[in-house]
């Protein structure tokens, strides 16, 4: 199984470095994985706008919805496209800006101790087989490096920010994901 390089970047994935990150608090134990969804414009896939948004390069005149994103600076560690391609945007050692105001097991600021994976999608459109395959493989790679990220510590954005967020939504098949994750490699 591939391990990350010394600087927290995985080998064998597409790299697009986002400027939207900072250092984690000292002595942070990375022990949570947060699954999100995103599509830009909403409900449209394969536009390249997600990567542009995470890198502060989104052309806000391209779609009326994009005016709501002006001034936002967000990122995730990983983005999984509909085709299953994995892009890494932030080193796993760094704090990506994906969770916002959040809490897990009464510990606030999930960005401090979590990794974030964005799936290209929306709450009500089924995810692709390629995405589940890529997500399972990516999760296994993460767990090999961070054994504290057990299945009990893999959550949706809706679990850590329930009054704000709904993703990955009802279209995400948690049972399928955990069943595939628990199978032998």
C-alpha positions in Angstrom: 0.0 0.0 0.0 1.3 3.5 -0.9 2.2 5.7 2.0 2.3 9.5 1.9 5.6 11.2 1.3 7.3 12.9 4.2 5.4 16.1 3.6 1.9 14.5 3.8 1.1 14.2 0.1 0.0 10.9 -1.2 1.8 9.3 -4.1 -0.2 8.3 -7.2 -2.9 11.0 -6.9 -3.4 14.3 -8.8 -2.0 17.2 -6.9 -3.4 20.8 -7.0 -2.1 22.7 -4.0 -4.7 25.0 -2.4 -3.5 28.1 -0.5 -6.4 27.6 1.9 -4.8 25.9 4.9 -2.8 26.6 8.0 -0.9 24.6 10.6 -2.7 22.3 13.0 -2.4 23.0 16.7 0.7 21.5 18.2 0.6 17.8 19.1 -2.7 17.2 17.3 -3.8 13.6 16.9 -5.5 13.3 13.5 -8.4 11.0 14.4 -11.5 12.0 12.3 -12.4 11.7 8.6 -15.2 13.9 7.3 -17.0 13.2 4.1 -18.5 16.0 2.2 -20.1 16.7 -1.2 -19.7 19.6 -3.6 -20.6 20.5 -7.1 -20.2 23.8 -8.9 -22.4 25.1 -10.2 -24.8 23.1 -8.0 -25.8 19.8 -9.6 -23.3 20.2 -12.4 -20.2 17.9 -12.6 -16.9 17.9 -14.4 -16.7 21.7 -14.7 -13.3 22.2 -13.1 -15.0 24.9 -10.9 -14.5 23.0 -7.7 -10.7 22.9 -8.0 -10.8 26.6 -9.0 -12.9 27.4 -6.0 -10.5 25.6 -3.6 -7.6 27.5 -5.1 -9.3 30.9 -5.0 -9.3 31.1 -8.8 -13.1 30.8 -9.5 -14.4 33.2 -12.1 -17.4 34.5 -10.2 -18.9 35.9 -13.4 -19.2 32.4 -14.9 -22.5 31.5 -13.1 -25.0 33.5 -11.0 -24.6 31.1 -8.0 -20.9 31.9 -7.8 -21.6 35.4 -6.5 -22.6 33.7 -3.2 -19.0 32.4 -2.9 -17.2 35.7 -3.2 -14.7 36.1 -0.3 -15.0 32.4 0.8 -11.7 30.6 1.3 -12.2 26.9 1.8 -10.4 23.6 1.0 -10.4 20.0 1.7 -7.6 17.5 1.8 -9.0 15.5 -1.1 -11.5 15.7 -3.9 -13.0 12.6 -5.6 -14.5 13.3 -9.0 -17.4 11.4 -10.5 -14.9 9.3 -12.5 -13.1 8.4 -9.3 -10.0 10.5 -9.8 -8.5 11.6 -6.5 -7.0 15.0 -6.2 -5.1 16.1 -3.1 -5.3 19.8 -2.3 -3.8 20.1 1.2 -1.1 18.1 2.9 -2.5 15.7 5.5 -0.2 17.2 8.1 -1.9 20.6 7.5 -5.3 21.9 8.6 -7.6 22.2 5.6 -10.6 24.5 5.9 -13.5 22.1 5.2 -15.5 21.7 8.4 -16.3 25.2 9.5 -18.1 25.6 12.8 -18.2 22.0 13.9 -18.0 19.5 16.8 -17.5 15.8 17.2 -18.0 14.1 20.6 -18.1 17.5 22.2 -14.7 18.5 20.8 -15.1 21.7 18.7 -13.1 22.8 15.6 -13.0 19.6 13.7 -10.6 21.1 11.2 -8.0 20.9 13.9 -8.0 17.1 14.1 -9.7 15.8 10.9 -9.1 15.1 7.3 -11.7 16.2 4.7 -12.8 14.4 1.6 -15.1 16.1 -0.9 -17.0 13.9 -3.2 -18.2 15.5 -6.4 -21.9 15.3 -6.0 -25.0 16.6 -4.3 -27.2 15.3 -1.5 -29.9 13.8 -3.8 -27.9 12.4 -6.8 -26.4 8.9 -6.4 -22.7 8.7 -6.2 -20.9 6.7 -8.9 -19.4 3.2 -8.5 -16.0 4.7 -9.3 -16.4 7.2 -6.4 -17.1 4.4 -3.9 -14.1 2.4 -5.1 -11.8 5.5 -4.9 -13.2 6.5 -1.6 -12.7 3.1 -0.1 -9.1 2.9 -1.4 -8.4 6.4 -0.2 -9.8 5.7 3.3 -7.7 2.6 3.6 -4.6 4.7 2.7 -5.6 7.3 5.3 -6.2 4.6 8.0 -2.8 3.1 7.3 -1.2 6.4 8.2 -3.7 7.4 10.9 -4.9 4.3 12.7 -7.1 6.4 15.0 -9.3 7.1 12.0 -11.5 4.0 12.7 -14.8 3.4 11.1 -16.5 4.9 14.2 -14.6 8.1 13.5 -15.7 8.5 9.8 -18.6 10.9 9.6 -20.5 13.2 7.2 -20.3 16.9 7.3 -23.9 16.7 8.5 -22.8 14.8 11.6 -20.4 17.5 12.8 -22.5 20.5 11.8 -26.0 19.2 11.9 -27.8 22.6 12.0 -25.7 23.9 9.0 -24.9 21.1 6.7 -26.6 18.2 5.0 -23.8 16.5 3.1 -23.0 14.0 1.9 -26.8 13.6 1.9 -29.3 10.8 1.6 -27.9 9.8 -1.7 -24.6 8.6 0.0 -24.8 4.9 0.7 -23.1 4.6 4.1 -23.8 0.9 4.3 -22.2 0.2 1.0 -19.2 2.3 1.9 -18.6 0.6 5.3 -19.3 -2.8 3.8 -16.7 -2.3 1.1 -14.3 -0.7 3.6 -14.5 -3.7 5.9 -13.8 -6.3 3.2 -10.2 -7.6 2.8 -8.2 -5.7 0.3 
